Amino acid sequence: MIAYNQQWLSNLNIHEVVDDAFDENCLTAEEQEDIHQQYPVGFYTPNYFIAIGLLLLTIIVMLFSFGLLGFIFREMIEKMIGGLAIFFAIICYAVLEYMIQVKKHFNSGVDEGLLWGASIALFCGISLPNDLSSITNCIIIFMISLFGTARYADRLMATALYLSFLGVLFYSCVELGSIGKAIAPFVIMIASLVSYFIVVRSGSKPAMIHYRNCLTMIEIVSLVSLYAAGNYFVVRELSNEMFHLHLQPAETIPLGWVFWILTVAIPLSYFAIGIQKKNTILIRVGLLLFAGIVFTVRYYHTILPLETMMTVAGIIIFAIAYGLSKWLHEPVHGFTSREISSKNAMEKLQIESLILAQTFKPGTDPGGTKFGGGDFGGGGASGEY
Protein backbone atom coordinates (compact mmCIF):
# COMPACT_ATOMS: atom_id res chain seq x y z
CA MET A 1 0.00 0.00 0.00
CA ILE A 2 1.38 3.35 -1.02
CA ALA A 3 2.28 5.59 1.94
CA TYR A 4 0.90 8.86 0.59
CA ASN A 5 -2.76 9.88 0.76
CA GLN A 6 -4.20 8.30 -2.39
CA GLN A 7 -7.11 10.72 -2.64
CA TRP A 8 -4.70 13.62 -2.61
CA LEU A 9 -2.57 11.88 -5.22
CA SER A 10 -5.63 11.53 -7.45
CA ASN A 11 -6.51 15.17 -6.86
CA LEU A 12 -2.94 16.13 -7.70
CA ASN A 13 -3.31 14.37 -11.04
CA ILE A 14 -6.47 16.37 -11.66
CA HIS A 15 -4.62 19.59 -10.79
CA GLU A 16 -1.91 18.77 -13.31
CA VAL A 17 -4.46 18.16 -16.05
CA VAL A 18 -6.40 21.32 -15.17
CA ASP A 19 -3.22 23.40 -15.17
CA ASP A 20 -2.29 22.01 -18.59
CA ALA A 21 -5.77 22.84 -19.87
CA PHE A 22 -5.46 26.38 -18.47
CA ASP A 23 -2.06 26.85 -20.13
CA GLU A 24 -3.62 25.81 -23.44
CA ASN A 25 -6.46 28.33 -22.95
CA CYS A 26 -9.06 25.59 -22.57
CA LEU A 27 -10.15 26.87 -19.14
CA THR A 28 -10.61 30.26 -17.53
CA ALA A 29 -8.82 31.23 -14.34
CA GLU A 30 -12.11 31.06 -12.41
CA GLU A 31 -12.80 27.52 -13.60
CA GLN A 32 -9.24 26.48 -12.76
CA GLU A 33 -9.46 27.88 -9.23
CA ASP A 34 -12.92 26.41 -8.69
CA ILE A 35 -11.75 22.91 -9.63
CA HIS A 36 -8.68 23.26 -7.41
CA GLN A 37 -10.93 24.09 -4.47
CA GLN A 38 -13.26 21.19 -5.17
CA TYR A 39 -10.31 18.74 -5.34
CA PRO A 40 -7.92 19.89 -2.57
CA VAL A 41 -4.37 18.62 -2.10
CA GLY A 42 -2.89 18.83 1.38
CA PHE A 43 0.68 17.79 0.63
CA TYR A 44 3.67 19.92 1.58
CA THR A 45 5.59 20.20 -1.69
CA PRO A 46 7.97 23.19 -1.87
CA ASN A 47 9.61 24.50 -5.02
CA TYR A 48 12.70 22.83 -6.43
CA PHE A 49 15.24 25.10 -4.75
CA ILE A 50 13.76 24.62 -1.29
CA ALA A 51 13.39 20.87 -1.93
CA ILE A 52 17.09 20.62 -2.85
CA GLY A 53 18.01 22.53 0.28
CA LEU A 54 15.85 20.27 2.45
CA LEU A 55 17.38 17.22 0.80
CA LEU A 56 20.91 18.41 1.57
CA LEU A 57 19.91 19.30 5.12
CA THR A 58 18.35 15.87 5.60
CA ILE A 59 21.51 14.16 4.37
CA ILE A 60 23.67 16.22 6.72
CA VAL A 61 21.40 15.44 9.68
CA MET A 62 21.48 11.72 8.89
CA LEU A 63 25.28 11.69 8.57
CA PHE A 64 25.72 13.48 11.89
CA SER A 65 23.16 11.20 13.55
CA PHE A 66 24.89 8.05 12.36
CA GLY A 67 28.22 9.53 13.39
CA LEU A 68 26.82 10.18 16.86
CA LEU A 69 25.67 6.56 17.13
CA GLY A 70 29.09 5.40 16.01
CA PHE A 71 30.74 7.63 18.59
CA ILE A 72 28.53 6.27 21.37
CA PHE A 73 29.40 2.67 20.49
CA ARG A 74 32.95 3.43 19.33
CA GLU A 75 34.50 0.73 21.50
CA MET A 76 32.45 -2.00 19.82
CA ILE A 77 32.04 -0.37 16.42
CA GLU A 78 33.82 -3.12 14.45
CA LYS A 79 31.54 -5.82 15.82
CA MET A 80 28.36 -3.76 15.79
CA ILE A 81 28.64 -1.86 12.51
CA GLY A 82 26.14 -4.08 10.69
CA GLY A 83 23.54 -4.06 13.45
CA LEU A 84 24.07 -0.34 13.99
CA ALA A 85 23.41 0.38 10.30
CA ILE A 86 20.23 -1.72 10.34
CA PHE A 87 19.05 0.02 13.52
CA PHE A 88 19.73 3.40 11.91
CA ALA A 89 17.78 2.31 8.81
CA ILE A 90 14.76 1.37 10.95
CA ILE A 91 14.87 4.78 12.64
CA CYS A 92 15.03 6.52 9.25
CA TYR A 93 12.06 4.53 7.95
CA ALA A 94 10.08 5.44 11.09
CA VAL A 95 10.89 9.13 10.71
CA LEU A 96 10.00 8.89 7.01
CA GLU A 97 6.56 7.49 7.85
CA TYR A 98 6.06 10.26 10.42
CA MET A 99 6.98 12.97 7.92
CA ILE A 100 4.54 11.52 5.36
CA GLN A 101 1.62 10.61 7.60
CA VAL A 102 1.77 13.52 10.06
CA LYS A 103 3.67 16.33 8.34
CA LYS A 104 2.25 15.47 4.88
CA HIS A 105 5.54 15.75 2.99
CA PHE A 106 5.48 14.79 -0.68
CA ASN A 107 8.51 15.26 -2.93
CA SER A 108 9.80 17.81 -0.45
CA GLY A 109 13.39 16.59 -0.38
CA VAL A 110 12.98 15.31 3.16
CA ASP A 111 11.11 12.15 2.18
CA GLU A 112 13.54 11.34 -0.64
CA GLY A 113 16.54 11.87 1.61
CA LEU A 114 15.15 9.69 4.40
CA LEU A 115 14.13 6.96 1.95
CA TRP A 116 17.53 6.72 0.30
CA GLY A 117 19.40 7.10 3.58
CA ALA A 118 17.39 4.28 5.13
CA SER A 119 17.77 2.06 2.06
CA ILE A 120 21.54 2.54 1.80
CA ALA A 121 21.98 1.98 5.54
CA LEU A 122 19.90 -1.21 5.37
CA PHE A 123 21.90 -2.55 2.43
CA CYS A 124 25.22 -1.73 4.07
CA GLY A 125 24.10 -3.27 7.34
CA ILE A 126 23.28 -6.54 5.60
CA SER A 127 26.02 -6.70 2.98
CA LEU A 128 29.18 -5.14 4.41
CA PRO A 129 29.65 -7.36 7.50
CA ASN A 130 29.19 -10.47 5.35
CA ASP A 131 31.17 -11.69 2.38
CA LEU A 132 28.24 -11.89 -0.01
CA SER A 133 28.37 -12.73 -3.71
CA SER A 134 27.47 -10.24 -6.42
CA ILE A 135 24.21 -12.00 -7.22
CA THR A 136 23.23 -11.97 -3.52
CA ASN A 137 23.92 -8.24 -3.32
CA CYS A 138 21.74 -7.70 -6.38
CA ILE A 139 18.93 -9.69 -4.76
CA ILE A 140 19.19 -7.58 -1.59
CA ILE A 141 19.07 -4.36 -3.63
CA PHE A 142 16.10 -5.76 -5.56
CA MET A 143 14.14 -6.47 -2.39
CA ILE A 144 14.91 -3.10 -0.80
CA SER A 145 14.10 -1.14 -3.96
CA LEU A 146 10.93 -3.18 -4.52
CA PHE A 147 9.68 -2.08 -1.11
CA GLY A 148 10.76 1.52 -1.74
CA THR A 149 9.00 1.60 -5.11
CA ALA A 150 5.77 -0.05 -3.94
CA ARG A 151 5.50 1.95 -0.72
CA TYR A 152 6.77 5.38 -1.79
CA ALA A 153 6.51 5.37 -5.63
CA ASP A 154 10.04 6.77 -5.93
CA ARG A 155 11.40 7.00 -9.47
CA LEU A 156 15.03 6.40 -8.56
CA MET A 157 13.97 3.39 -6.49
CA ALA A 158 12.19 2.05 -9.56
CA THR A 159 15.41 2.51 -11.55
CA ALA A 160 17.40 0.64 -8.89
CA LEU A 161 14.73 -2.08 -8.91
CA TYR A 162 15.09 -2.61 -12.64
CA LEU A 163 18.90 -2.46 -12.69
CA SER A 164 19.17 -4.91 -9.80
CA PHE A 165 16.85 -7.26 -11.70
CA LEU A 166 19.22 -7.10 -14.68
CA GLY A 167 22.13 -7.66 -12.30
CA VAL A 168 20.55 -10.86 -11.02
CA LEU A 169 20.09 -12.10 -14.60
CA PHE A 170 23.64 -11.16 -15.59
CA TYR A 171 25.38 -12.82 -12.66
CA SER A 172 23.14 -15.86 -13.03
CA CYS A 173 24.43 -16.21 -16.59
CA VAL A 174 28.01 -15.79 -15.38
CA GLU A 175 27.49 -18.65 -12.92
CA LEU A 176 26.63 -20.95 -15.84
CA GLY A 177 30.16 -20.78 -17.21
CA SER A 178 31.36 -20.10 -20.74
CA ILE A 179 27.99 -20.64 -22.39
CA GLY A 180 26.26 -18.36 -19.90
CA LYS A 181 28.85 -15.63 -20.45
CA ALA A 182 28.38 -15.89 -24.21
CA ILE A 183 24.59 -15.55 -24.06
CA ALA A 184 24.51 -12.93 -21.28
CA PRO A 185 24.15 -9.94 -23.67
CA PHE A 186 21.25 -11.59 -25.47
CA VAL A 187 19.57 -12.51 -22.17
CA ILE A 188 19.80 -8.87 -21.05
CA MET A 189 18.43 -7.69 -24.39
CA ILE A 190 15.46 -10.06 -24.20
CA ALA A 191 14.76 -9.11 -20.57
CA SER A 192 14.95 -5.40 -21.47
CA LEU A 193 12.57 -5.83 -24.39
CA VAL A 194 10.07 -7.85 -22.35
CA SER A 195 10.27 -5.34 -19.49
CA TYR A 196 9.60 -2.49 -21.89
CA PHE A 197 6.42 -4.06 -23.26
CA ILE A 198 5.19 -5.01 -19.77
CA VAL A 199 5.72 -1.47 -18.50
CA VAL A 200 4.04 0.11 -21.53
CA ARG A 201 1.00 -2.15 -21.10
CA SER A 202 0.88 -1.57 -17.34
CA GLY A 203 0.98 2.20 -17.72
CA SER A 204 -2.55 2.30 -19.13
CA LYS A 205 -4.10 0.49 -16.15
CA PRO A 206 -5.99 2.73 -13.69
CA ALA A 207 -4.48 0.88 -10.72
CA MET A 208 -0.99 2.05 -11.78
CA ILE A 209 -1.79 5.75 -12.11
CA HIS A 210 0.16 6.68 -8.97
CA TYR A 211 3.20 4.79 -10.31
CA ARG A 212 3.23 6.34 -13.78
CA ASN A 213 6.48 8.24 -13.13
CA CYS A 214 8.14 5.04 -11.94
CA LEU A 215 6.93 3.20 -15.03
CA THR A 216 8.21 5.99 -17.27
CA MET A 217 11.66 5.73 -15.68
CA ILE A 218 11.73 1.96 -16.17
CA GLU A 219 10.57 2.44 -19.75
CA ILE A 220 13.48 4.77 -20.50
CA VAL A 221 16.08 2.67 -18.67
CA SER A 222 14.88 -0.52 -20.38
CA LEU A 223 15.41 1.10 -23.79
CA VAL A 224 18.90 2.19 -22.77
CA SER A 225 19.78 -1.23 -21.32
CA LEU A 226 18.57 -2.93 -24.49
CA TYR A 227 20.99 -0.81 -26.49
CA ALA A 228 23.84 -1.15 -24.00
CA ALA A 229 23.56 -4.95 -24.08
CA GLY A 230 23.91 -4.87 -27.88
CA ASN A 231 26.50 -2.11 -28.17
CA TYR A 232 29.83 -3.40 -29.49
CA PHE A 233 31.94 -1.17 -27.23
CA VAL A 234 30.07 -2.15 -24.05
CA VAL A 235 30.08 -5.87 -24.82
CA ARG A 236 33.73 -6.01 -25.92
CA GLU A 237 35.24 -3.90 -23.16
CA LEU A 238 33.08 -5.34 -20.39
CA SER A 239 33.81 -8.91 -21.51
CA ASN A 240 37.51 -8.14 -21.78
CA GLU A 241 37.55 -6.66 -18.27
CA MET A 242 35.29 -9.08 -16.40
CA PHE A 243 36.01 -12.33 -18.22
CA HIS A 244 39.75 -11.71 -18.77
CA LEU A 245 39.74 -12.32 -22.52
CA HIS A 246 43.00 -10.37 -22.98
CA LEU A 247 41.93 -9.09 -26.39
CA GLN A 248 44.43 -7.09 -28.40
CA PRO A 249 43.33 -3.75 -29.95
CA ALA A 250 42.83 -5.33 -33.38
CA GLU A 251 41.02 -8.41 -32.09
CA THR A 252 37.25 -8.70 -31.91
CA ILE A 253 34.81 -10.69 -29.84
CA PRO A 254 32.80 -13.69 -31.06
CA LEU A 255 29.86 -12.58 -33.19
CA GLY A 256 31.35 -9.11 -33.24
CA TRP A 257 29.60 -8.30 -36.53
CA VAL A 258 26.23 -8.94 -34.86
CA PHE A 259 26.97 -6.36 -32.18
CA TRP A 260 28.15 -3.86 -34.79
CA ILE A 261 24.80 -4.21 -36.56
CA LEU A 262 22.93 -3.82 -33.28
CA THR A 263 25.02 -0.77 -32.36
CA VAL A 264 23.74 1.06 -35.42
CA ALA A 265 20.32 -0.54 -35.90
CA ILE A 266 18.81 -0.13 -32.42
CA PRO A 267 18.92 3.70 -32.19
CA LEU A 268 17.67 3.99 -35.76
CA SER A 269 14.83 1.61 -34.94
CA TYR A 270 13.91 3.62 -31.86
CA PHE A 271 13.78 6.80 -33.91
CA ALA A 272 11.80 5.28 -36.78
CA ILE A 273 9.25 3.56 -34.54
CA GLY A 274 8.96 6.69 -32.41
CA ILE A 275 8.08 8.76 -35.47
CA GLN A 276 5.62 6.14 -36.67
CA LYS A 277 3.93 5.82 -33.27
CA LYS A 278 4.43 9.50 -32.34
CA ASN A 279 6.15 8.32 -29.18
CA THR A 280 8.34 11.09 -27.75
CA ILE A 281 10.22 8.73 -25.43
CA LEU A 282 11.38 6.53 -28.30
CA ILE A 283 12.33 9.56 -30.38
CA ARG A 284 14.34 11.22 -27.63
CA VAL A 285 16.08 8.04 -26.52
CA GLY A 286 16.88 7.21 -30.16
CA LEU A 287 18.39 10.66 -30.70
CA LEU A 288 20.38 10.37 -27.47
CA LEU A 289 21.76 6.98 -28.46
CA PHE A 290 23.04 8.37 -31.76
CA ALA A 291 25.92 9.58 -29.62
CA GLY A 292 26.59 5.93 -28.76
CA ILE A 293 26.92 5.12 -32.44
CA VAL A 294 29.34 7.98 -33.03
CA PHE A 295 31.42 7.19 -29.95
CA THR A 296 31.65 3.48 -30.73
CA VAL A 297 32.66 4.00 -34.36
CA ARG A 298 35.10 6.76 -33.41
CA TYR A 299 36.68 4.60 -30.68
CA TYR A 300 37.66 1.79 -33.04
CA HIS A 301 37.94 3.62 -36.36
CA THR A 302 39.64 7.01 -36.51
CA ILE A 303 38.07 9.12 -39.23
CA LEU A 304 38.81 12.66 -38.07
CA PRO A 305 40.49 14.17 -35.03
CA LEU A 306 38.15 14.16 -32.06
CA GLU A 307 37.95 17.97 -31.83
CA THR A 308 37.13 18.29 -35.53
CA MET A 309 34.50 15.57 -35.40
CA MET A 310 32.82 17.11 -32.35
CA THR A 311 32.79 20.55 -34.00
CA VAL A 312 31.35 19.24 -37.27
CA ALA A 313 28.78 17.10 -35.45
CA GLY A 314 27.72 20.06 -33.31
CA ILE A 315 27.25 22.30 -36.35
CA ILE A 316 25.22 19.63 -38.16
CA ILE A 317 23.01 18.92 -35.15
CA PHE A 318 22.45 22.63 -34.53
CA ALA A 319 21.50 23.20 -38.17
CA ILE A 320 19.11 20.24 -38.16
CA ALA A 321 17.51 21.34 -34.88
CA TYR A 322 17.07 24.92 -36.11
CA GLY A 323 15.63 23.79 -39.43
CA LEU A 324 13.19 21.38 -37.79
CA SER A 325 12.03 23.97 -35.24
CA LYS A 326 11.22 26.39 -38.06
CA TRP A 327 9.60 23.76 -40.26
CA LEU A 328 7.48 22.34 -37.43
CA HIS A 329 6.33 25.68 -36.04
CA GLU A 330 3.00 24.77 -37.59
CA PRO A 331 1.97 21.09 -37.13
CA VAL A 332 3.16 18.77 -39.90
CA HIS A 333 1.74 15.22 -39.93
CA GLY A 334 1.01 15.41 -36.20
CA PHE A 335 4.40 16.89 -35.19
CA THR A 336 5.06 20.40 -33.95
CA SER A 337 7.91 22.28 -32.27
CA ARG A 338 5.52 24.30 -30.12
CA GLU A 339 5.13 23.30 -26.50
CA ILE A 340 2.00 21.28 -25.83
CA SER A 341 0.75 19.15 -22.97
CA SER A 342 3.12 16.24 -22.50
CA LYS A 343 0.62 14.15 -20.63
CA ASN A 344 -2.20 14.02 -23.23
CA ALA A 345 -4.48 13.45 -20.27
CA MET A 346 -7.52 15.44 -21.33
CA GLU A 347 -9.18 12.31 -22.67
CA LYS A 348 -8.00 10.15 -19.76
CA LEU A 349 -9.53 12.21 -16.98
CA GLN A 350 -12.35 13.82 -19.03
CA ILE A 351 -11.78 17.33 -17.85
CA GLU A 352 -15.08 18.45 -19.39
CA SER A 353 -16.95 16.52 -16.67
CA LEU A 354 -15.19 18.61 -14.03
CA ILE A 355 -16.20 21.82 -15.76
CA LEU A 356 -19.80 20.70 -16.03
CA ALA A 357 -19.80 19.69 -12.37
CA GLN A 358 -18.73 23.19 -11.43
CA THR A 359 -21.20 24.86 -13.80
CA PHE A 360 -24.34 22.96 -12.79
CA LYS A 361 -24.12 22.87 -9.01
CA PRO A 362 -26.97 21.59 -6.87
CA GLY A 363 -29.40 24.29 -5.86
CA THR A 364 -28.78 26.58 -8.81
CA ASP A 365 -31.83 28.64 -9.75
CA PRO A 366 -31.99 28.96 -13.54
CA GLY A 367 -34.44 31.88 -13.28
CA GLY A 368 -36.66 30.58 -16.10
CA THR A 369 -40.43 30.03 -16.32
CA LYS A 370 -42.02 28.34 -13.26
CA PHE A 371 -45.18 26.28 -13.41
CA GLY A 372 -47.78 25.29 -10.81
CA GLY A 373 -49.60 27.05 -8.03
CA GLY A 374 -53.07 27.19 -9.61
CA ASP A 375 -56.43 25.89 -8.37
CA PHE A 376 -58.74 26.04 -11.43
CA GLY A 377 -59.49 22.88 -13.38
CA GLY A 378 -56.70 20.90 -11.69
CA GLY A 379 -53.39 20.00 -13.23
CA GLY A 380 -51.71 22.96 -11.55
CA ALA A 381 -53.77 25.53 -13.42
CA SER A 382 -55.53 28.38 -11.66
CA GLY A 383 -58.22 30.85 -12.47
CA GLU A 384 -55.77 33.69 -12.26
CA TYR A 385 -53.49 34.77 -15.08
Secondary structure, 3 states (H helix, E strand, C coil): CCCCCHHHHHHHHHHHHHHHHHHCCCCCHHHHHHHHHHCCCCCECCCHHHHHHHHHHHHHHHHHHHHHHHHHCHHHHHHHHHHHHHHHHHHHHHHHHHHHHCCCECCCCHHHHHHHHHHHHHHHHHHCCCCCCHHHHHHHHHHHHHHHHHHHCCHHHHHHHHHHHHHHHHHHHHHCCHHHHHHHHHHHHHHHHHHHHHHHHHCCCHHHHHHHHHHHHHHHHHHHHHHHHHCHHHHHHHHHHHCCCCCCCCCCCCCHHHHHHHHHHHHHHHHHHHHHHCCHHHHHHHHHHHHHHHHHHHHHCCCCCHHHHHHHHHHHHHHHHHHHHHHCCCCECCECCCCCCCCCCHHHHCHHHHHHHHHCCCCCCCCCCCCCCCCCCCCCCCCCC
